[in-house]
Structures are given as C-alpha cells and as structure tokens.
Amino acid sequence: ALRACAPPSASGPAMAKKRFCRAFQPPAQRTQISAAGLTGPDRPSEALCRCLDASNGDWEDLEPPQEGEWLEAMLDRTPDQSFKDFISSRPNVPDRVRNKIYLQPLCEPWELDAPAYPEGPWPSWSALQAAVQRFYHPLEVATLPAVPMERLRPAPKDRQNAYGRQWSASQVLDSLRPMLPKDAFCTLGVTMCDLYPREEWNFVYGLASLSGRVGVFSFVRHAPDRHELRGKPEGWAQAQLLHQAMKTSLHEIGHMFGLKHCTWYNCMMRGSNGAAVEHQPNYLHLCPVCLRKLHSTIGFDIPGHYAGMLELFQPYEEVNPLYKRDCDFLRGRPAALQEF
C-alpha cells in the first residue's frame, strides 16, 4: 500500500481560517492510556509503564483543528490506531537479514559536501543522518551514494512549476525498488526537488510503499521564505530547515514501521499540512501510544533515547524556538522518571 503525506486537495495547502472544526475532539486521558495498552492484558512491565505514563501532562494534547488543517480535512481517512490495532496490523519488523535503514540522497554528490543551508542547498546531512540513527537505534543507518533524479532508471516523469522540475513520487519509488539492498529494512529517498503523487495533485511532501519498503520525501517546501528571515538570529534559518527535515524524515520512516498518523496527542506522527497551515506545531518526539508501538518493534532504552536526541538538538536551541521546545521536553522526561 502507498501512504502519502500530502495536503488533502489538488491545490495544495490553503491558509487556515480562524474557525474550529467540531468533528474532532481530543481524546480523554483515560482513552489515551487505554490506547497505549497500559491497562488490561496488554499492560507492559512496570518500568515501561513508568516511561509511558502521561498522567503528569508531559505530552501535549491535540487542539481542535482549524479549517483546512489535516485533521479537519482528513479525519474520515485518519482512523485512530491504538497499540492493539498496531499489533493486529502485523507491521513490518526488522529481522536478522533486513535490519538496516538506508538513506538515498537524490542529488548531485557535491551538494551534500556543500555548506549547510542557507549557504548551501541542503540541511546538514551529518546532523540529519545522526537524527535517524539515534531515533531508530539500535538499527544501523547508512547513506547510499548520491544519485541525481535524472539518472534514475526507469526515468520518472517530471513537470515544471515554481520550484523548477517537479518529479512523480510514485515513479521515483518504482526506480528505488531495484536499488533496495538485501539487508535493508527500508530505503528512503531524500531530495530537495519538489514531488507530486499524481497528475491532478499540486504536490506531495512524501510517499511511501510499506510493502515495497521504499519511500521518498522532499524538503524543498520546508525552506524558510525570505520574510521569515527578518529579525531572526544568525543560525535560525539553518536550524529551521534542519528541524523540518528531521521531522519529515523521522515521520516518514515511522510509517515504514507501520505507525499510522497519530490522533492521540500532538505527536511527531500527527498528520500535518505543513507549518504554514497548522496552528499547533508538533514535536520531534513520539507520544506514549506511538512510542510503545516503536518500542515493541525494535526495543530500546527510552531514557537513553531521550538523552541521545537531546545531545543532538542542544546546539540549536538558542537560535530556534522549535528546538528549544523539544529540548525542554527531553530534559523534563528523565527528571519525571526519577520521581517514581
């Protein structure tokens, strides 16, 4: 099955109006706890329950969406996925043969060696790969040699728009499948080229084939506009694109593990029509429900997971408030666990 992370209309995201959608209401805490499987026969060990306990309010609830936002437009196609639903779906699980995440840059090789955006065309590749490695530890993460879109075979279709050449995401997936290494759990194509899923759509942020274990996503629409740079400190633009690139990468890889769009909390796996549309920015961490899903699949030390991400994010928190929010959470959770 193909899973797209895209605006719901062919015209792309429109600016949200100040009207709330009454169709979605944030779930009650009792429902959230049940969705994480912390009660009944699915209840895990006490140590894991402590790591997933949301009773102190560390995780932010979803607010009712405004018109044009993901949950308002896609609610009927975004079913709740509890931990029990996740297990019943028989998601992809790494094994002794397929246990490596590959990143496939779709660009000229020199682009990754250039300075990080805005001096160069890309966010810091070393920081991006480190985020995937730390987030999905203990799986190994490796970068494949860069390949320009023009050299993919079979050659994907393209068309022109304001971002230059825009490429068919579904046909890029067709080109990536034969390139899948034998030990790959998944391969994710990454590009600064714009993408579209089918002719009638304006664009798509990313597209993944769960059964084919390949995906592709683009960062080009996450680059800050010129007006956003006014009054910002030095380093803000680099950190802003990097934050959005990390969020897109970690979110799309989450789909490869079978995690659907989250409706339980303001989670990294929440569906989004982009920062220009959504009134509630989400985070670079998983909610208790999604954290348990991932933990059940690959297993990891949760406090160590938080510590590794905090170390990576801290250099950017002084110049970018999005990283500051994430660092505040990552510092607070270990402290909360020590109180048990």
Rosetta blueprint (number, residue, H / E / L):
1 A L
2 L E
3 R E
4 A E
5 C E
6 A L
7 P L
8 P L
9 S L
10 A L
11 S L
12 G L
13 P L
14 A L
15 M L
16 A L
17 K E
18 K E
19 R E
20 F E
21 C L
22 R L
23 A L
24 F L
25 Q L
26 P L
27 P L
28 A L
29 Q H
30 R H
31 T H
32 Q H
33 I H
34 S H
35 A H
36 A L
37 G L
38 L L
39 T L
40 G H
41 P H
42 D H
43 R L
44 P L
45 S L
46 E H
47 A H
48 L H
49 C H
50 R H
51 C H
52 L H
53 D L
54 A L
55 S L
56 N L
57 G L
58 D L
59 W L
60 E L
61 D L
62 L L
63 E L
64 P L
65 P L
66 Q E
67 E E
68 G L
69 E L
70 W H
71 L H
72 E H
73 A H
74 M H
75 L H
76 D H
77 R H
78 T L
79 P L
80 D L
81 Q L
82 S L
83 F H
84 K H
85 D H
86 F H
87 I H
88 S H
89 S L
90 R L
91 P L
92 N L
93 V L
94 P L
95 D L
96 R L
97 V L
98 R L
99 N L
100 K E
101 I E
102 Y E
103 L E
104 Q E
105 P E
106 L L
107 C L
108 E L
109 P H
110 W H
111 E H
112 L H
113 D H
114 A L
115 P L
116 A L
117 Y L
118 P L
119 E L
120 G L
121 P L
122 W L
123 P L
124 S L
125 W H
126 S H
127 A H
128 L H
129 Q H
130 A H
131 A H
132 V H
133 Q H
134 R H
135 F H
136 Y L
137 H L
138 P L
139 L L
140 E E
141 V E
142 A E
143 T E
144 L L
145 P L
146 A L
147 V L
148 P L
149 M H
150 E H
151 R H
152 L L
153 R L
154 P L
155 A L
156 P L
157 K L
158 D E
159 R E
160 Q E
161 N E
162 A L
163 Y L
164 G E
165 R E
166 Q E
167 W E
168 S E
169 A H
170 S H
171 Q H
172 V H
173 L H
174 D H
175 S H
176 L H
177 R H
178 P H
179 M H
180 L L
181 P L
182 K L
183 D L
184 A E
185 F E
186 C E
187 T E
188 L E
189 G E
190 V E
191 T E
192 M L
193 C L
194 D E
195 L E
196 Y E
197 P L
198 R L
199 E L
200 E L
201 W L
202 N L
203 F L
204 V L
205 Y L
206 G E
207 L E
208 A E
209 S E
210 L L
211 S L
212 G L
213 R L
214 V E
215 G E
216 V E
217 F E
218 S E
219 F L
220 V H
221 R H
222 H H
223 A L
224 P L
225 D L
226 R H
227 H H
228 E H
229 L H
230 R L
231 G L
232 K L
233 P L
234 E L
235 G L
236 W H
237 A H
238 Q H
239 A H
240 Q H
241 L H
242 L H
243 H H
244 Q H
245 A H
246 M H
247 K H
248 T H
249 S H
250 L H
251 H H
252 E H
253 I H
254 G H
255 H H
256 M H
257 F L
258 G L
259 L L
260 K L
261 H L
262 C L
263 T L
264 W L
265 Y L
266 N L
267 C L
268 M L
269 M L
270 R L
271 G L
272 S L
273 N L
274 G L
275 A L
276 A L
277 V L
278 E L
279 H L
280 Q L
281 P L
282 N L
283 Y L
284 L L
285 H L
286 L L
287 C L
288 P H
289 V H
290 C H
291 L H
292 R H
293 K H
294 L H
295 H H
296 S H
297 T H
298 I H
299 G L
300 F L
301 D L
302 I H
303 P H
304 G H
305 H H
306 Y H
307 A H
308 G H
309 M H
310 L H
311 E H
312 L H
313 F H
314 Q H
315 P H
316 Y H
317 E L
318 E L
319 V L
320 N L
321 P H
322 L H
323 Y H
324 K H
325 R H
326 D H
327 C H
328 D H
329 F H
330 L H
331 R H
332 G H
333 R H
334 P H
335 A H
336 A H
337 L H
338 Q H
339 E L
340 F L
